[in-house]
Amino acid sequence: MLFRSLLTTLRDRYDFILLDSPPLGLVTDPALLMTHSDLGLIVARVGMTPRGSITQAADAVKRLSPDMQLGLVVNAVKSSRGYGYKYGYKYGGYGKYGY
């Protein structure tokens, strides 16, 4: 009851409250926190988190809290210099960037 009371007080004072937890499935904390949450975020690291783990976590969230909105945060994404736009002073390959 103390945690629920704390969350009620915090919701009156703040627009957003973040509850961080260990990975879903390792301990029961995430499942308990989900009952008090409006939105769930799965955090995955590129090259480290297997796609199957993301799917399993999403399935577990939907099973435990079917009405919860769920999002995915992907971190450690490396940007590619080969994608995007370049702007120069002139058109046709004569500009600042020489393309």
C-alpha positions, 0 to 999 in steps of 0.5 A, a space after each residue: 500500500 505504501 508504494 501505491 500511495 507514493 505513486 498517487 502522490 507523485 502523479 499529482 505532482 509530475 507529468 511523467 513518472 519512470 519506473 525502471 526495472 530489471 529485465 522481464 522474466 529474470 525477477 518478478 519486479 517488472 510484472 508487479 510494476 506493470 500493474 501500476 504503469 500506463 505505458 511499458 517500454 522494452 529497451 533493446 541494444 543493437 547487436 546484443 538483444 536477440 529479436 526473440 527476446 524482444 518478442 518474448 518480452 512483448 508477449 509477456 507484457 501483453 499476457 500480464 497486462 493486455 491493455 497496456 500500451 507498449 513501446 520499444 526503445 533501441 539504443 546503441 544505434 550507429 548512424 551511417 554517413 551514407 544516408 541522408 541529405 547534403 546541401 551545397 551552395 550550387 546544383 550539379 556537382 559544383 557546390 561546396 560538397 563536390 558531389 
